[in-house]
Amino acid sequence: MTSRTSATSSPDGVAIADADAARDGVEESPVRHIPEASVARLPIYLRALTGLVEQGTETCSSEELATATGVNSAKLRKDLSYLGSYGTRGVGYDVAYLHYQIAREIGLTHDWPVVIVGIGNLGHALANYSGFRSRGFRIVGLLDAAEELTDKEVAGLAVRPFDDLEKIIAEEGVAIGVIATPAHAAQDVADRMVAAGITSVLNFAPAVLTVPDSVGVRKVDLSIELQILAYHEQRKSEETS
C-alpha cells in the first residue's frame, strides 16, 4: 500500500480522501446489473476502504483489500469489475476513487431519511446507533403505538404516536422504513408504510411480510442467526466427540 495525508469528509460523515481529484480524467462507468450477492459485499468493501482512507492510504492491491474484508481476492475483483474498476497492474486500486465509486453505487452520496416503528429495546438500540448517520441515513421519526412512550426522548428525537406515520413520511420524503415491532403488528405497520409511500423496508420483526413487488424488503432475524451458529457449534461438537 502507498499512503498520503490529505483527506476530507463528506457531509454524511463518510471520509473520502481527495475523491474529486481521484476521479479527474476517469470516465463514469455505464449502468450495469450487479448480482445481489455482489451488492451484499459492497458495504463490506466500503467499510475497509473507509479505514484505508482515514489512514491516508493511496492505493491497495486486491489481495490487501481481500485480506481486510475476508473475501476471496478473485471474488473481490469480480465484484469490483461490475463497477468498472479493474485496478492497475502492479499498482492496485486507487483507494479514494474506489471508495467514491462504491459509495455512489450504494447511494451513500445521498441523504436518506428513515423512520423506525416500534421503540422497544431493539428500536431504542437502532435509534441510538451512530453508524446510520455516518453512512447517510438520517432518522427523522420514531413511532410507537404505546401511549406511554409518546413524547419520550430517544436519541434526541421525541417518540411520536404511530398515527403520525403518514404525516412524517410526507413531510420528510421518507422512502425507507424500519420495523422493530412484535410479530403480530408487523404486517399492519408494513401496510401503512407502503400506503404512505415507503418503497424499502428493513424488517426486524419475526414475521414474513406481504408487500407489492415494487417494495423491497430486507429481513433481519437475530434469533435465526443464532440458531445457524448453534447448528455449526453442534456439528463441531459431533466431529470432535
C-alpha positions as CSV (number, residue, x, y, z in Angstrom):
1,M,0.0,0.0,0.0
2,T,1.1,3.6,-0.5
3,S,-0.1,6.5,1.6
4,R,-0.9,10.2,1.5
5,T,-2.0,12.5,4.3
6,S,-4.7,14.7,2.7
7,A,-8.3,13.6,3.5
8,T,-11.7,15.2,3.7
9,S,-15.1,14.1,4.9
10,S,-18.4,14.1,3.0
11,P,-21.4,15.8,4.6
12,D,-22.7,12.5,5.8
13,G,-19.6,11.8,7.7
14,V,-18.0,9.2,5.5
15,A,-14.4,10.0,4.9
16,I,-13.5,10.5,1.2
17,A,-9.8,11.4,0.6
18,D,-9.4,13.6,-2.5
19,A,-12.3,11.9,-4.2
20,D,-12.7,14.7,-6.8
21,A,-9.1,14.6,-7.7
22,A,-9.2,10.8,-7.8
23,R,-11.9,10.7,-10.4
24,D,-10.5,13.5,-12.5
25,G,-10.0,12.2,-16.0
26,V,-11.8,9.0,-15.2
27,E,-14.9,8.3,-17.2
28,E,-18.1,7.4,-15.4
29,S,-18.9,3.7,-15.8
30,P,-22.2,2.8,-17.6
31,V,-25.1,1.5,-15.5
32,R,-24.6,-2.3,-15.1
33,H,-26.6,-5.0,-13.5
34,I,-24.8,-6.1,-10.3
35,P,-25.7,-9.6,-8.8
36,E,-27.4,-9.4,-5.4
37,A,-24.5,-11.4,-3.8
38,S,-22.1,-8.8,-5.1
39,V,-24.3,-6.0,-3.9
40,A,-24.3,-7.5,-0.4
41,R,-20.5,-7.4,-0.3
42,L,-20.1,-3.8,-1.4
43,P,-20.7,-2.3,2.1
44,I,-18.0,-4.7,3.4
45,Y,-15.6,-3.3,0.9
46,L,-16.6,0.3,1.7
47,R,-16.0,-0.2,5.4
48,A,-12.5,-1.5,4.7
49,L,-11.8,1.4,2.3
50,T,-13.1,3.9,4.8
51,G,-10.4,2.7,7.2
52,L,-7.8,3.0,4.5
53,V,-8.9,6.5,3.6
54,E,-8.7,7.5,7.2
55,Q,-5.1,6.1,7.4
56,G,-4.1,8.1,4.4
57,T,-3.6,5.1,2.2
58,E,-3.5,6.0,-1.5
59,T,-3.5,2.6,-3.3
60,C,-4.0,-1.0,-2.3
61,S,-3.9,-4.3,-4.1
62,S,-6.8,-6.7,-4.5
63,E,-5.0,-9.2,-2.2
64,E,-4.7,-6.5,0.5
65,L,-8.3,-5.5,0.2
66,A,-9.4,-9.1,0.2
67,T,-7.5,-9.7,3.4
68,A,-9.0,-6.7,5.1
69,T,-12.5,-7.8,4.1
70,G,-12.2,-11.6,4.5
71,V,-13.4,-12.1,0.9
72,N,-11.6,-14.2,-1.7
73,S,-9.5,-12.0,-3.9
74,A,-10.8,-13.4,-7.2
75,K,-14.4,-12.8,-6.0
76,L,-13.5,-9.3,-4.9
77,R,-12.0,-8.5,-8.3
78,K,-15.1,-9.9,-10.0
79,D,-17.4,-7.8,-7.8
80,L,-15.4,-4.6,-8.4
81,S,-15.4,-5.3,-12.2
82,Y,-19.2,-4.7,-12.1
83,L,-18.4,-1.1,-11.1
84,G,-15.9,-0.7,-14.0
85,S,-13.0,-0.9,-11.5
86,Y,-10.2,-3.2,-12.6
87,G,-7.3,-1.6,-10.8
88,T,-3.8,-1.1,-12.4
89,R,-1.4,-4.0,-12.8
90,G,1.5,-3.5,-10.4
91,V,-0.2,-0.6,-8.6
92,G,-3.6,-1.8,-7.5
93,Y,-6.7,0.2,-6.8
94,D,-6.9,4.0,-6.2
95,V,-8.5,3.9,-2.7
96,A,-10.2,7.3,-2.8
97,Y,-11.8,6.7,-6.2
98,L,-12.9,3.1,-5.4
99,H,-14.4,4.4,-2.1
100,Y,-16.3,7.1,-4.1
101,Q,-17.5,4.5,-6.7
102,I,-18.9,2.2,-4.1
103,A,-20.4,4.9,-2.0
104,R,-22.1,6.3,-5.2
105,E,-23.3,2.9,-6.3
106,I,-25.0,2.0,-3.0
107,G,-26.5,5.5,-2.6
108,L,-24.3,6.9,0.2
109,T,-23.7,10.1,-1.7
110,H,-27.4,10.9,-0.9
111,D,-29.2,11.8,2.3
112,W,-31.7,9.1,3.2
113,P,-34.4,10.0,5.8
114,V,-35.6,6.9,7.7
115,V,-38.4,6.2,10.1
116,I,-38.4,3.5,12.8
117,V,-41.6,2.0,14.1
118,G,-41.5,0.1,17.3
119,I,-39.5,1.7,20.1
120,G,-38.9,-1.2,22.4
121,N,-35.4,-2.4,23.4
122,L,-34.4,-3.1,19.8
123,G,-35.9,0.1,18.5
124,H,-34.0,2.1,21.2
125,A,-30.8,0.4,20.1
126,L,-31.4,1.1,16.4
127,A,-32.3,4.8,17.1
128,N,-29.0,5.2,19.1
129,Y,-26.8,3.6,16.5
130,S,-24.4,6.3,15.3
131,G,-23.4,4.2,12.2
132,F,-26.6,5.2,10.4
133,R,-25.8,8.9,10.3
134,S,-22.2,8.4,9.3
135,R,-23.4,6.4,6.3
136,G,-26.0,8.8,5.1
137,F,-29.1,7.5,6.9
138,R,-30.9,10.2,8.9
139,I,-33.5,9.1,11.4
140,V,-36.4,11.5,11.1
141,G,-39.1,9.7,13.0
142,L,-39.5,7.3,15.9
143,L,-43.0,5.9,16.3
144,D,-44.8,3.6,18.6
145,A,-48.4,2.7,19.3
146,A,-47.9,2.6,23.1
147,E,-49.2,5.9,24.6
148,E,-46.8,5.8,27.5
149,L,-43.9,6.2,25.0
150,T,-45.3,9.3,23.3
151,D,-43.1,12.3,23.7
152,K,-40.4,10.3,25.4
153,E,-37.0,11.3,24.0
154,V,-34.8,8.7,22.4
155,A,-31.5,9.6,20.6
156,G,-32.6,13.3,20.6
157,L,-36.0,12.6,19.0
158,A,-39.4,12.6,20.7
159,V,-41.3,9.3,20.1
160,R,-44.5,10.1,18.2
161,P,-47.8,8.2,18.0
162,F,-48.0,5.6,15.3
163,D,-50.8,7.6,13.7
164,D,-48.3,10.3,12.8
165,L,-46.6,7.9,10.4
166,E,-48.2,9.2,7.2
167,K,-47.5,12.8,8.2
168,I,-43.8,12.2,8.9
169,I,-43.4,10.3,5.6
170,A,-45.0,13.1,3.6
171,E,-43.2,15.9,5.3
172,E,-39.7,14.3,5.2
173,G,-39.9,12.5,1.9
174,V,-39.2,9.1,3.5
175,A,-38.6,6.1,1.3
176,I,-37.1,3.7,3.9
177,G,-38.8,2.4,6.9
178,V,-37.6,0.1,9.7
179,I,-40.0,-2.2,11.5
180,A,-38.9,-3.2,15.1
181,T,-42.3,-4.3,16.4
182,P,-43.7,-7.6,17.7
183,A,-44.6,-10.1,15.0
184,H,-48.3,-9.6,15.3
185,A,-48.1,-5.9,14.5
186,A,-45.5,-6.1,11.6
187,Q,-47.9,-6.6,8.7
188,D,-50.1,-3.7,9.7
189,V,-47.1,-1.4,10.0
190,A,-45.8,-2.6,6.6
191,D,-49.2,-1.9,5.0
192,R,-49.4,1.6,6.5
193,M,-45.8,2.3,5.4
194,V,-46.4,1.2,1.8
195,A,-49.7,3.1,1.5
196,A,-47.9,6.2,2.7
197,G,-45.1,5.9,0.1
198,I,-42.4,3.8,1.7
199,T,-40.7,1.7,-1.0
200,S,-38.0,0.0,1.1
201,V,-38.4,-1.8,4.4
202,L,-35.9,-3.2,6.9
203,N,-37.8,-5.8,8.9
204,F,-36.5,-6.8,12.3
205,A,-39.9,-8.4,13.3
206,P,-40.1,-12.2,13.4
207,A,-42.7,-12.2,10.6
208,V,-42.9,-12.7,6.9
209,L,-44.3,-9.5,5.2
210,T,-46.5,-9.4,2.2
211,V,-45.8,-6.3,0.1
212,P,-46.2,-5.2,-3.6
213,D,-43.4,-6.3,-5.9
214,S,-42.3,-2.7,-6.2
215,V,-41.4,-2.6,-2.5
216,G,-38.1,-4.0,-1.4
217,V,-37.8,-5.9,2.0
218,R,-34.7,-6.9,3.9
219,K,-35.3,-9.2,6.8
220,V,-33.0,-9.4,9.8
221,D,-33.9,-12.1,12.4
222,L,-31.2,-12.3,15.1
223,S,-32.7,-15.5,16.6
224,I,-32.2,-17.3,13.2
225,E,-28.6,-16.1,13.0
226,L,-28.0,-17.5,16.5
227,Q,-29.7,-20.8,15.5
228,I,-27.4,-21.1,12.5
229,L,-24.4,-20.5,14.8
230,A,-25.8,-23.1,17.2
231,Y,-26.0,-25.6,14.3
232,H,-22.4,-25.2,13.4
233,E,-21.3,-25.4,17.0
234,Q,-23.3,-28.7,17.3
235,R,-21.5,-30.1,14.2
236,K,-18.1,-29.1,15.6
237,S,-19.0,-30.9,18.8
238,E,-20.1,-34.0,17.0
239,E,-17.0,-34.1,14.9
240,T,-14.7,-33.9,18.0
241,S,-16.6,-36.4,20.1
